[in-house]
Amino acid sequence: MGLTQEHDLHRRRRSRNVGLGLVLAAFIALTFGLTMVKISQGSDMQGYDHTYQLSPRHSTNPSGAEAGQ
């Protein structure tokens, strides 16, 4: 003699959990997608102190010394 009738509270809770799971999955997919785009487009850039600069291997000065030194 099992319980086959589902209470309305359980149905509402399950639909809420499914909705929250879909929102979480969408957020994860969006974060992953933005990360992949950022990595693929900015492979030669380095983020440092909220400014971007080219990596040292792409320096315009062949000696590697700064102009002001």
PQR file with spaces between the fields and no chain letter, atoms N, CA, C, O and H, PARSE charges and radii, in Angstrom:
ATOM       1  N    MET     1       0.839   -1.166    0.000 -0.4000 1.5000
ATOM       2  CA   MET     1       0.000    0.000    0.000 -0.0000 2.0000
ATOM       3  C    MET     1       0.896    1.245    0.000  0.5500 1.7000
ATOM       4  O    MET     1       1.137    1.859    1.040 -0.5500 1.4000
ATOM       5  N    GLY     2       1.369    1.591   -1.168 -0.4000 1.5000
ATOM       6  CA   GLY     2       2.254    2.734   -1.288 -0.0000 2.0000
ATOM       7  C    GLY     2       1.484    4.027   -1.511  0.5500 1.7000
ATOM       8  O    GLY     2       0.309    4.020   -1.878 -0.5500 1.4000
ATOM       9  H    GLY     2       1.173    1.092   -2.013  0.4000 1.0000
ATOM      10  N    LEU     3       2.165    5.117   -1.283 -0.4000 1.5000
ATOM      11  CA   LEU     3       1.564    6.419   -1.509 -0.0000 2.0000
ATOM      12  C    LEU     3       1.734    6.794   -2.971  0.5500 1.7000
ATOM      13  O    LEU     3       2.858    6.980   -3.436 -0.5500 1.4000
ATOM      14  H    LEU     3       3.120    5.123   -0.985  0.4000 1.0000
ATOM      15  N    THR     4       0.654    6.906   -3.685 -0.4000 1.5000
ATOM      16  CA   THR     4       0.734    7.238   -5.111 -0.0000 2.0000
ATOM      17  C    THR     4       0.276    8.659   -5.387  0.5500 1.7000
ATOM      18  O    THR     4       0.609    9.222   -6.430 -0.5500 1.4000
ATOM      19  H    THR     4      -0.260    6.755   -3.307  0.4000 1.0000
ATOM      20  N    GLN     5      -0.473    9.240   -4.480 -0.4000 1.5000
ATOM      21  CA   GLN     5      -0.978   10.589   -4.695 -0.0000 2.0000
ATOM      22  C    GLN     5       0.068   11.598   -4.228  0.5500 1.7000
ATOM      23  O    GLN     5       0.532   11.555   -3.088 -0.5500 1.4000
ATOM      24  H    GLN     5      -0.743    8.783   -3.633  0.4000 1.0000
ATOM      25  N    GLU     6       0.426   12.502   -5.132 -0.4000 1.5000
ATOM      26  CA   GLU     6       1.425   13.521   -4.822 -0.0000 2.0000
ATOM      27  C    GLU     6       0.726   14.777   -4.317  0.5500 1.7000
ATOM      28  O    GLU     6      -0.265   15.226   -4.895 -0.5500 1.4000
ATOM      29  H    GLU     6       0.049   12.537   -6.057  0.4000 1.0000
ATOM      30  N    HIS     7       1.236   15.320   -3.268 -0.4000 1.5000
ATOM      31  CA   HIS     7       0.641   16.525   -2.688 -0.0000 2.0000
ATOM      32  C    HIS     7       0.989   17.729   -3.556  0.5500 1.7000
ATOM      33  O    HIS     7       2.020   17.742   -4.228 -0.5500 1.4000
ATOM      34  H    HIS     7       2.041   14.956   -2.799  0.4000 1.0000
ATOM      35  N    ASP     8       0.129   18.732   -3.537 -0.4000 1.5000
ATOM      36  CA   ASP     8       0.329   19.943   -4.343 -0.0000 2.0000
ATOM      37  C    ASP     8       1.608   20.677   -3.940  0.5500 1.7000
ATOM      38  O    ASP     8       2.269   21.278   -4.787 -0.5500 1.4000
ATOM      39  H    ASP     8      -0.709   18.721   -2.990  0.4000 1.0000
ATOM      40  N    LEU     9       1.958   20.634   -2.657 -0.4000 1.5000
ATOM      41  CA   LEU     9       3.175   21.288   -2.180 -0.0000 2.0000
ATOM      42  C    LEU     9       4.413   20.683   -2.836  0.5500 1.7000
ATOM      43  O    LEU     9       5.333   21.409   -3.213 -0.5500 1.4000
ATOM      44  H    LEU     9       1.420   20.146   -1.969  0.4000 1.0000
ATOM      45  N    HIS    10       4.440   19.372   -2.972 -0.4000 1.5000
ATOM      46  CA   HIS    10       5.593   18.707   -3.591 -0.0000 2.0000
ATOM      47  C    HIS    10       5.703   19.037   -5.074  0.5500 1.7000
ATOM      48  O    HIS    10       6.803   19.204   -5.601 -0.5500 1.4000
ATOM      49  H    HIS    10       3.693   18.782   -2.665  0.4000 1.0000
ATOM      50  N    ARG    11       4.555   19.131   -5.744 -0.4000 1.5000
ATOM      51  CA   ARG    11       4.561   19.477   -7.158 -0.0000 2.0000
ATOM      52  C    ARG    11       5.101   20.890   -7.365  0.5500 1.7000
ATOM      53  O    ARG    11       5.906   21.121   -8.267 -0.5500 1.4000
ATOM      54  H    ARG    11       3.661   18.996   -5.316  0.4000 1.0000
ATOM      55  N    ARG    12       4.666   21.826   -6.538 -0.4000 1.5000
ATOM      56  CA   ARG    12       5.154   23.206   -6.656 -0.0000 2.0000
ATOM      57  C    ARG    12       6.634   23.308   -6.316  0.5500 1.7000
ATOM      58  O    ARG    12       7.374   24.047   -6.966 -0.5500 1.4000
ATOM      59  H    ARG    12       4.013   21.638   -5.805  0.4000 1.0000
ATOM      60  N    ARG    13       7.066   22.572   -5.304 -0.4000 1.5000
ATOM      61  CA   ARG    13       8.474   22.595   -4.913 -0.0000 2.0000
ATOM      62  C    ARG    13       9.354   22.011   -6.023  0.5500 1.7000
ATOM      63  O    ARG    13      10.428   22.540   -6.309 -0.5500 1.4000
ATOM      64  H    ARG    13       6.466   21.971   -4.776  0.4000 1.0000
ATOM      65  N    ARG    14       8.898   20.925   -6.645 -0.4000 1.5000
ATOM      66  CA   ARG    14       9.663   20.309   -7.724 -0.0000 2.0000
ATOM      67  C    ARG    14       9.770   21.251   -8.920  0.5500 1.7000
ATOM      68  O    ARG    14      10.841   21.372   -9.517 -0.5500 1.4000
ATOM      69  H    ARG    14       8.026   20.495   -6.413  0.4000 1.0000
ATOM      70  N    SER    15       8.676   21.916   -9.276 -0.4000 1.5000
ATOM      71  CA   SER    15       8.737   22.833  -10.417 -0.0000 2.0000
ATOM      72  C    SER    15       9.638   24.027  -10.108  0.5500 1.7000
ATOM      73  O    SER    15      10.324   24.531  -10.998 -0.5500 1.4000
ATOM      74  H    SER    15       7.807   21.818   -8.791  0.4000 1.0000
ATOM      75  N    ARG    16       9.641   24.480   -8.864 -0.4000 1.5000
ATOM      76  CA   ARG    16      10.528   25.569   -8.462 -0.0000 2.0000
ATOM      77  C    ARG    16      11.992   25.121   -8.540  0.5500 1.7000
ATOM      78  O    ARG    16      12.852   25.876   -8.993 -0.5500 1.4000
ATOM      79  H    ARG    16       9.084   24.071   -8.141  0.4000 1.0000
ATOM      80  N    ASN    17      12.265   23.902   -8.101 -0.4000 1.5000
ATOM      81  CA   ASN    17      13.631   23.383   -8.156 -0.0000 2.0000
ATOM      82  C    ASN    17      14.104   23.188   -9.591  0.5500 1.7000
ATOM      83  O    ASN    17      15.265   23.457   -9.899 -0.5500 1.4000
ATOM      84  H    ASN    17      11.566   23.289   -7.733  0.4000 1.0000
ATOM      85  N    VAL    18      13.231   22.730  -10.462 -0.4000 1.5000
ATOM      86  CA   VAL    18      13.598   22.574  -11.874 -0.0000 2.0000
ATOM      87  C    VAL    18      13.890   23.936  -12.491  0.5500 1.7000
ATOM      88  O    VAL    18      14.860   24.088  -13.233 -0.5500 1.4000
ATOM      89  H    VAL    18      12.287   22.512  -10.212  0.4000 1.0000
ATOM      90  N    GLY    19      13.057   24.923  -12.189 -0.4000 1.5000
ATOM      91  CA   GLY    19      13.288   26.277  -12.707 -0.0000 2.0000
ATOM      92  C    GLY    19      14.604   26.850  -12.222  0.5500 1.7000
ATOM      93  O    GLY    19      15.346   27.448  -13.000 -0.5500 1.4000
ATOM      94  H    GLY    19      12.269   24.800  -11.586  0.4000 1.0000
ATOM      95  N    LEU    20      14.899   26.673  -10.940 -0.4000 1.5000
ATOM      96  CA   LEU    20      16.156   27.172  -10.391 -0.0000 2.0000
ATOM      97  C    LEU    20      17.348   26.437  -11.002  0.5500 1.7000
ATOM      98  O    LEU    20      18.389   27.044  -11.255 -0.5500 1.4000
ATOM      99  H    LEU    20      14.296   26.187  -10.308  0.4000 1.0000
ATOM     100  N    GLY    21      17.199   25.138  -11.238 -0.4000 1.5000
ATOM     101  CA   GLY    21      18.266   24.369  -11.886 -0.0000 2.0000
ATOM     102  C    GLY    21      18.533   24.850  -13.302  0.5500 1.7000
ATOM     103  O    GLY    21      19.686   24.923  -13.728 -0.5500 1.4000
ATOM     104  H    GLY    21      16.353   24.646  -11.032  0.4000 1.0000
ATOM     105  N    LEU    22      17.469   25.179  -14.037 -0.4000 1.5000
ATOM     106  CA   LEU    22      17.646   25.697  -15.396 -0.0000 2.0000
ATOM     107  C    LEU    22      18.330   27.069  -15.391  0.5500 1.7000
ATOM     108  O    LEU    22      19.173   27.344  -16.245 -0.5500 1.4000
ATOM     109  H    LEU    22      16.533   25.119  -13.691  0.4000 1.0000
ATOM     110  N    VAL    23      17.975   27.918  -14.443 -0.4000 1.5000
ATOM     111  CA   VAL    23      18.624   29.231  -14.333 -0.0000 2.0000
ATOM     112  C    VAL    23      20.103   29.061  -13.989  0.5500 1.7000
ATOM     113  O    VAL    23      20.954   29.755  -14.545 -0.5500 1.4000
ATOM     114  H    VAL    23      17.290   27.695  -13.749  0.4000 1.0000
ATOM     115  N    LEU    24      20.408   28.148  -13.083 -0.4000 1.5000
ATOM     116  CA   LEU    24      21.801   27.887  -12.714 -0.0000 2.0000
ATOM     117  C    LEU    24      22.594   27.331  -13.898  0.5500 1.7000
ATOM     118  O    LEU    24      23.734   27.735  -14.126 -0.5500 1.4000
ATOM     119  H    LEU    24      19.717   27.584  -12.631  0.4000 1.0000
ATOM     120  N    ALA    25      21.997   26.410  -14.645 -0.4000 1.5000
ATOM     121  CA   ALA    25      22.670   25.848  -15.820 -0.0000 2.0000
ATOM     122  C    ALA    25      22.909   26.926  -16.877  0.5500 1.7000
ATOM     123  O    ALA    25      23.958   26.939  -17.520 -0.5500 1.4000
ATOM     124  H    ALA    25      21.071   26.082  -14.459  0.4000 1.0000
ATOM     125  N    ALA    26      21.949   27.825  -17.060 -0.4000 1.5000
ATOM     126  CA   ALA    26      22.123   28.921  -18.029 -0.0000 2.0000
ATOM     127  C    ALA    26      23.241   29.858  -17.588  0.5500 1.7000
ATOM     128  O    ALA    26      24.019   30.319  -18.423 -0.5500 1.4000
ATOM     129  H    ALA    26      21.097   27.815  -16.538  0.4000 1.0000
ATOM     130  N    PHE    27      23.333   30.148  -16.297 -0.4000 1.5000
ATOM     131  CA   PHE    27      24.401   31.009  -15.785 -0.0000 2.0000
ATOM     132  C    PHE    27      25.762   30.363  -15.987  0.5500 1.7000
ATOM     133  O    PHE    27      26.717   31.034  -16.376 -0.5500 1.4000
ATOM     134  H    PHE    27      22.700   29.774  -15.619  0.4000 1.0000
ATOM     135  N    ILE    28      25.856   29.071  -15.726 -0.4000 1.5000
ATOM     136  CA   ILE    28      27.123   28.361  -15.910 -0.0000 2.0000
ATOM     137  C    ILE    28      27.512   28.348  -17.381  0.5500 1.7000
ATOM     138  O    ILE    28      28.678   28.561  -17.713 -0.5500 1.4000
ATOM     139  H    ILE    28      25.080   28.525  -15.410  0.4000 1.0000
ATOM     140  N    ALA    29      26.554   28.102  -18.264 -0.4000 1.5000
ATOM     141  CA   ALA    29      26.841   28.091  -19.701 -0.0000 2.0000
ATOM     142  C    ALA    29      27.282   29.474  -20.180  0.5500 1.7000
ATOM     143  O    ALA    29      28.206   29.587  -20.987 -0.5500 1.4000
ATOM     144  H    ALA    29      25.606   27.929  -17.994  0.4000 1.0000
ATOM     145  N    LEU    30      26.628   30.520  -19.688 -0.4000 1.5000
ATOM     146  CA   LEU    30      27.006   31.885  -20.067 -0.0000 2.0000
ATOM     147  C    LEU    30      28.408   32.222  -19.579  0.5500 1.7000
ATOM     148  O    LEU    30      29.204   32.791  -20.326 -0.5500 1.4000
ATOM     149  H    LEU    30      25.878   30.428  -19.033  0.4000 1.0000
ATOM     150  N    THR    31      28.715   31.881  -18.342 -0.4000 1.5000
ATOM     151  CA   THR    31      30.045   32.136  -17.794 -0.0000 2.0000
ATOM     152  C    THR    31      31.108   31.363  -18.558  0.5500 1.7000
ATOM     153  O    THR    31      32.169   31.909  -18.860 -0.5500 1.4000
ATOM     154  H    THR    31      28.069   31.418  -17.735  0.4000 1.0000
ATOM     155  N    PHE    32      30.844   30.114  -18.871 -0.4000 1.5000
ATOM     156  CA   PHE    32      31.794   29.304  -19.636 -0.0000 2.0000
ATOM     157  C    PHE    32      32.003   29.879  -21.032  0.5500 1.7000
ATOM     158  O    PHE    32      33.136   29.967  -21.507 -0.5500 1.4000
ATOM     159  H    PHE    32      29.982   29.670  -18.626  0.4000 1.0000
ATOM     160  N    GLY    33      30.916   30.271  -21.690 -0.4000 1.5000
ATOM     161  CA   GLY    33      31.018   30.840  -23.028 -0.0000 2.0000
ATOM     162  C    GLY    33      31.815   32.137  -23.045  0.5500 1.7000
ATOM     163  O    GLY    33      32.672   32.333  -23.906 -0.5500 1.4000
ATOM     164  H    GLY    33      29.996   30.199  -21.305  0.4000 1.0000
ATOM     165  N    LEU    34      31.530   33.022  -22.092 -0.4000 1.5000
ATOM     166  CA   LEU    34      32.284   34.279  -22.032 -0.0000 2.0000
ATOM     167  C    LEU    34      33.757   34.039  -21.731  0.5500 1.7000
ATOM     168  O    LEU    34      34.619   34.740  -22.261 -0.5500 1.4000
ATOM     169  H    LEU    34      30.834   32.863  -21.393  0.4000 1.0000
ATOM     170  N    THR    35      34.051   33.066  -20.894 -0.4000 1.5000
ATOM     171  CA   THR    35      35.443   32.740  -20.587 -0.0000 2.0000
ATOM     172  C    THR    35      36.162   32.218  -21.823  0.5500 1.7000
ATOM     173  O    THR    35      37.303   32.599  -22.085 -0.5500 1.4000
ATOM     174  H    THR    35      33.351   32.496  -20.463  0.4000 1.0000
ATOM     175  N    MET    36      35.509   31.355  -22.579 -0.4000 1.5000
ATOM     176  CA   MET    36      36.132   30.809  -23.791 -0.0000 2.0000
ATOM     177  C    MET    36      36.385   31.908  -24.817  0.5500 1.7000
ATOM     178  O    MET    36      37.435   31.918  -25.459 -0.5500 1.4000
ATOM     179  H    MET    36      34.582   31.046  -22.366  0.4000 1.0000
ATOM     180  N    VAL    37      35.449   32.824  -24.981 -0.4000 1.5000
ATOM     181  CA   VAL    37      35.633   33.930  -25.933 -0.0000 2.0000
ATOM     182  C    VAL    37      36.783   34.819  -25.480  0.5500 1.7000
ATOM     183  O    VAL    37      37.614   35.224  -26.293 -0.5500 1.4000
ATOM     184  H    VAL    37      34.595   32.815  -24.460  0.4000 1.0000
ATOM     185  N    LYS    38      36.833   35.123  -24.191 -0.4000 1.5000
ATOM     186  CA   LYS    38      37.888   35.986  -23.670 -0.0000 2.0000
ATOM     187  C    LYS    38      39.259   35.335  -23.833  0.5500 1.7000
ATOM     188  O    LYS    38      40.227   36.004  -24.194 -0.5500 1.4000
ATOM     189  H    LYS    38      36.158   34.794  -23.531  0.4000 1.0000
ATOM     190  N    ILE    39      39.340   34.054  -23.573 -0.4000 1.5000
ATOM     191  CA   ILE    39      40.621   33.353  -23.700 -0.0000 2.0000
ATOM     192  C    ILE    39      41.049   33.273  -25.165  0.5500 1.7000
ATOM     193  O    ILE    39      42.221   33.481  -25.479 -0.5500 1.4000
ATOM     194  H    ILE    39      38.554   33.510  -23.280  0.4000 1.0000
ATOM     195  N    SER    40      40.115   32.974  -26.057 -0.4000 1.5000
ATOM     196  CA   SER    40      40.491   32.789  -27.464 -0.0000 2.0000
ATOM     197  C    SER    40      40.835   34.115  -28.151  0.5500 1.7000
ATOM     198  O    SER    40      41.656   34.124  -29.068 -0.5500 1.4000
ATOM     199  H    SER    40      39.163   32.804  -25.802  0.4000 1.0000
ATOM     200  N    GLN    41      40.242   35.211  -27.741 -0.4000 1.5000
ATOM     201  CA   GLN    41      40.513   36.496  -28.396 -0.0000 2.0000
ATOM     202  C    GLN    41      41.667   37.255  -27.755  0.5500 1.7000
ATOM     203  O    GLN    41      42.270   38.094  -28.425 -0.5500 1.4000
ATOM     204  H    GLN    41      39.575   35.204  -26.996  0.4000 1.0000
ATOM     205  N    GLY    42      41.994   37.013  -26.534 -0.4000 1.5000
ATOM     206  CA   GLY    42      43.017   37.793  -25.861 -0.0000 2.0000
ATOM     207  C    GLY    42      44.199   36.964  -25.427  0.5500 1.7000
ATOM     208  O    GLY    42      44.730   37.173  -24.336 -0.5500 1.4000
ATOM     209  H    GLY    42      41.504   36.332  -25.990  0.4000 1.0000
ATOM     210  N    SER    43      44.628   36.025  -26.257 -0.4000 1.5000
ATOM     211  CA   SER    43      45.695   35.126  -25.852 -0.0000 2.0000
ATOM     212  C    SER    43      47.035   35.854  -25.699  0.5500 1.7000
ATOM     213  O    SER    43      47.885   35.406  -24.930 -0.5500 1.4000
ATOM     214  H    SER    43      44.197   35.856  -27.144  0.4000 1.0000
ATOM     215  N    ASP    44      47.240   36.958  -26.410 -0.4000 1.5000
ATOM     216  CA   ASP    44      48.501   37.678  -26.300 -0.0000 2.0000
ATOM     217  C    ASP    44      48.429   38.830  -25.300  0.5500 1.7000
ATOM     218  O    ASP    44      49.379   39.604  -25.178 -0.5500 1.4000
ATOM     219  H    ASP    44      46.549   37.322  -27.036  0.4000 1.0000
ATOM     220  N    MET    45      47.321   38.949  -24.592 -0.4000 1.5000
ATOM     221  CA   MET    45      47.148   40.050  -23.645 -0.0000 2.0000
ATOM     222  C    MET    45      47.305   39.536  -22.222  0.5500 1.7000
ATOM     223  O    MET    45      46.980   38.390  -21.913 -0.5500 1.4000
ATOM     224  H    MET    45      46.550   38.321  -24.691  0.4000 1.0000
ATOM     225  N    GLN    46      47.807   40.404  -21.377 -0.4000 1.5000
ATOM     226  CA   GLN    46      47.935   40.100  -19.961 -0.0000 2.0000
ATOM     227  C    GLN    46      47.134   41.142  -19.187  0.5500 1.7000
ATOM     228  O    GLN    46      47.295   42.343  -19.402 -0.5500 1.4000
ATOM     229  H    GLN    46      48.071   41.335  -21.628  0.4000 1.0000
ATOM     230  N    GLY    47      46.274   40.679  -18.290 -0.4000 1.5000
ATOM     231  CA   GLY    47      45.510   41.593  -17.453 -0.0000 2.0000
ATOM     232  C    GLY    47      46.291   41.864  -16.184  0.5500 1.7000
ATOM     233  O    GLY    47      46.575   40.934  -15.429 -0.5500 1.4000
ATOM     234  H    GLY    47      46.143   39.703  -18.115  0.4000 1.0000
ATOM     235  N    TYR    48      46.646   43.116  -15.930 -0.4000 1.5000
ATOM     236  CA   TYR    48      47.388   43.463  -14.733 -0.0000 2.0000
ATOM     237  C    TYR    48      46.874   44.793  -14.224  0.5500 1.7000
ATOM     238  O    TYR    48      46.948   45.796  -14.932 -0.5500 1.4000
ATOM     239  H    TYR    48      46.416   43.871  -16.544  0.4000 1.0000
ATOM     240  N    ASP    49      46.368   44.817  -13.039 -0.4000 1.5000
ATOM     241  CA   ASP    49      45.913   46.038  -12.393 -0.0000 2.0000
ATOM     242  C    ASP    49      44.895   46.785  -13.259  0.5500 1.7000
ATOM     243  O    ASP    49      44.965   48.006  -13.395 -0.5500 1.4000
ATOM     244  H    ASP    49      46.308   44.002  -12.463  0.4000 1.0000
ATOM     245  N    HIS    50      43.968   46.054  -13.833 -0.4000 1.5000
ATOM     246  CA   HIS    50      42.871   46.582  -14.636 -0.0000 2.0000
ATOM     247  C    HIS    50      43.331   47.302  -15.894  0.5500 1.7000
ATOM     248  O    HIS    50      42.565   48.081  -16.461 -0.5500 1.4000
ATOM     249  H    HIS    50      43.912   45.062  -13.723  0.4000 1.0000
ATOM     250  N    THR    51      44.546   47.070  -16.344 -0.4000 1.5000
ATOM     251  CA   THR    51      45.012   47.598  -17.620 -0.0000 2.0000
ATOM     252  C    THR    51      45.556   46.426  -18.425  0.5500 1.7000
ATOM     253  O    THR    51      46.011   45.434  -17.857 -0.5500 1.4000
ATOM     254  H    THR    51      45.169   46.437  -15.883  0.4000 1.0000
ATOM     255  N    TYR    52      45.509   46.538  -19.722 -0.4000 1.5000
ATOM     256  CA   TYR    52      45.993   45.471  -20.581 -0.0000 2.0000
ATOM     257  C    TYR    52      47.262   45.917  -21.282  0.5500 1.7000
ATOM     258  O    TYR    52      47.407   47.077  -21.668 -0.5500 1.4000
ATOM     259  H    TYR    52      45.139   47.344  -20.184  0.4000 1.0000
ATOM     260  N    GLN    53      48.167   44.982  -21.437 -0.4000 1.5000
ATOM     261  CA   GLN    53      49.412   45.257  -22.134 -0.0000 2.0000
ATOM     262  C    GLN    53      49.808   44.005  -22.901  0.5500 1.7000
ATOM     263  O    GLN    53      49.432   42.892  -22.534 -0.5500 1.4000
ATOM     264  H    GLN    53      48.050   44.040  -21.124  0.4000 1.0000
ATOM     265  N    LEU    54      50.567   44.200  -23.966 -0.4000 1.5000
ATOM     266  CA   LEU    54      51.014   43.055  -24.743 -0.0000 2.0000
ATOM     267  C    LEU    54      52.002   42.234  -23.925  0.5500 1.7000
ATOM     268  O    LEU    54      52.716   42.764  -23.075 -0.5500 1.4000
ATOM     269  H    LEU    54      50.872   45.105  -24.264  0.4000 1.0000
ATOM     270  N    SER    55      52.030   40.949  -24.193 -0.4000 1.5000
ATOM     271  CA   SER    55      52.974   40.099  -23.477 -0.0000 2.0000
ATOM     272  C    SER    55      54.397   40.438  -23.920  0.5500 1.7000
ATOM     273  O    SER    55      54.579   40.964  -25.018 -0.5500 1.4000
ATOM     274  H    SER    55      51.449   40.518  -24.884  0.4000 1.0000
ATOM     275  N    PRO    56      55.404   40.156  -23.105 -0.5600 1.5000
ATOM     276  CA   PRO    56      56.787   40.533  -23.410  0.2800 2.0000
ATOM     277  C    PRO    56      57.315   39.951  -24.723  0.5500 1.7000
ATOM     278  O    PRO    56      58.208   40.540  -25.332 -0.5500 1.4000
ATOM     279  N    ARG    57      56.798   38.836  -25.161 -0.4000 1.5000
ATOM     280  CA   ARG    57      57.323   38.255  -26.406 -0.0000 2.0000
ATOM     281  C    ARG    57      56.895   39.041  -27.642  0.5500 1.7000
ATOM     282  O    ARG    57      57.429   38.820  -28.728 -0.5500 1.4000
ATOM     283  H    ARG    57      56.072   38.358  -24.665  0.4000 1.0000
ATOM     284  N    HIS    58      55.928   39.962  -27.487 -0.4000 1.5000
ATOM     285  CA   HIS    58      55.489   40.789  -28.600 -0.0000 2.0000
ATOM     286  C    HIS    58      55.913   42.241  -28.411  0.5500 1.7000
ATOM     287  O    HIS    58      55.225   43.153  -28.869 -0.5500 1.4000
ATOM     288  H    HIS    58      55.494   40.141  -26.604  0.4000 1.0000
ATOM     289  N    SER    59      57.005   42.453  -27.761 -0.4000 1.5000
ATOM     290  CA   SER    59      57.476   43.796  -27.483 -0.0000 2.0000
ATOM     291  C    SER    59      57.934   44.466  -28.774  0.5500 1.7000
ATOM     292  O    SER    59      58.477   43.808  -29.662 -0.5500 1.4000
ATOM     293  H    SER    59      57.564   41.712  -27.389  0.4000 1.0000
ATOM     294  N    THR    60      57.714   45.785  -28.877 -0.4000 1.5000
ATOM     295  CA   THR    60      58.150   46.523  -30.062 -0.0000 2.0000
ATOM     296  C    THR    60      59.626   46.874  -29.970  0.5500 1.7000
ATOM     297  O    THR    60      60.258   47.149  -30.990 -0.5500 1.4000
ATOM     298  H    THR    60      57.273   46.320  -28.156  0.4000 1.0000
ATOM     299  N    ASN    61      60.182   46.870  -28.775 -0.4000 1.5000
ATOM     300  CA   ASN    61      61.583   47.172  -28.573 -0.0000 2.0000
ATOM     301  C    ASN    61      62.358   45.842  -28.574  0.5500 1.7000
ATOM     302  O    ASN    61      62.176   45.050  -27.649 -0.5500 1.4000
ATOM     303  H    ASN    61      59.668   46.647  -27.946  0.4000 1.0000
ATOM     304  N    PRO    62      63.200   45.566  -29.557 -0.5600 1.5000
ATOM     305  CA   PRO    62      63.856   44.267  -29.651  0.2800 2.0000
ATOM     306  C    PRO    62      64.832   43.990  -28.492  0.5500 1.7000
ATOM     307  O    PRO    62      65.082   42.829  -28.167 -0.5500 1.4000
ATOM     308  N    SER    63      65.376   45.024  -27.878 -0.4000 1.5000
ATOM     309  CA   SER    63      66.320   44.771  -26.797 -0.0000 2.0000
ATOM     310  C    SER    63      65.624   44.430  -25.489  0.5500 1.7000
ATOM     311  O    SER    63      66.255   43.902  -24.573 -0.5500 1.4000
ATOM     312  H    SER    63      65.173   45.967  -28.142  0.4000 1.0000
ATOM     313  N    GLY    64      64.328   44.724  -25.389 -0.4000 1.5000
ATOM     314  CA   GLY    64      63.574   44.446  -24.177 -0.0000 2.0000
ATOM     315  C    GLY    64      63.705   45.521  -23.123  0.5500 1.7000
ATOM     316  O    GLY    64      63.064   45.428  -22.076 -0.5500 1.4000
ATOM     317  H    GLY    64      63.815   45.153  -26.134  0.4000 1.0000
ATOM     318  N    ALA    65      64.532   46.563  -23.368 -0.4000 1.5000
ATOM     319  CA   ALA    65      64.710   47.641  -22.411 -0.0000 2.0000
ATOM     320  C    ALA    65      63.634   48.697  -22.633  0.5500 1.7000
ATOM     321  O    ALA    65      63.159   48.884  -23.753 -0.5500 1.4000
ATOM     322  H    ALA    65      65.052   46.639  -24.218  0.4000 1.0000
ATOM     323  N    GLU    66      63.262   49.371  -21.582 -0.4000 1.5000
ATOM     324  CA   GLU    66      62.277   50.440  -21.676 -0.0000 2.0000
ATOM     325  C    GLU    66      62.936   51.678  -22.303  0.5500 1.7000
ATOM     326  O    GLU    66      64.154   51.836  -22.221 -0.5500 1.4000
ATOM     327  H    GLU    66      63.648   49.219  -20.673  0.4000 1.0000
ATOM     328  N    ALA    67      62.149   52.545  -22.919 -0.4000 1.5000
ATOM     329  CA   ALA    67      62.672   53.723  -23.592 -0.0000 2.0000
ATOM     330  C    ALA    67      63.205   54.752  -22.599  0.5500 1.7000
ATOM     331  O    ALA    67      64.137   55.492  -22.916 -0.5500 1.4000
ATOM     332  H    ALA    67      61.159   52.417  -22.985  0.4000 1.0000
ATOM     333  N    GLY    68      62.630   54.805  -21.415 -0.4000 1.5000
ATOM     334  CA   GLY    68      63.025   55.832  -20.455 -0.0000 2.0000
ATOM     335  C    GLY    68      64.227   55.443  -19.610  0.5500 1.7000
ATOM     336  O    GLY    68      64.653   56.238  -18.773 -0.5500 1.4000
ATOM     337  H    GLY    68      61.873   54.204  -21.158  0.4000 1.0000
ATOM     338  N    GLN    69      64.773   54.295  -19.786 -0.4000 1.5000
ATOM     339  CA   GLN    69      65.872   53.857  -18.914 -0.0000 2.0000
ATOM     340  C    GLN    69      67.220   54.096  -19.543  0.5500 1.7000
ATOM     341  O    GLN    69      68.247   53.783  -18.940 -0.5500 1.4000
ATOM     342  H    GLN    69      64.426   53.649  -20.467  0.4000 1.0000
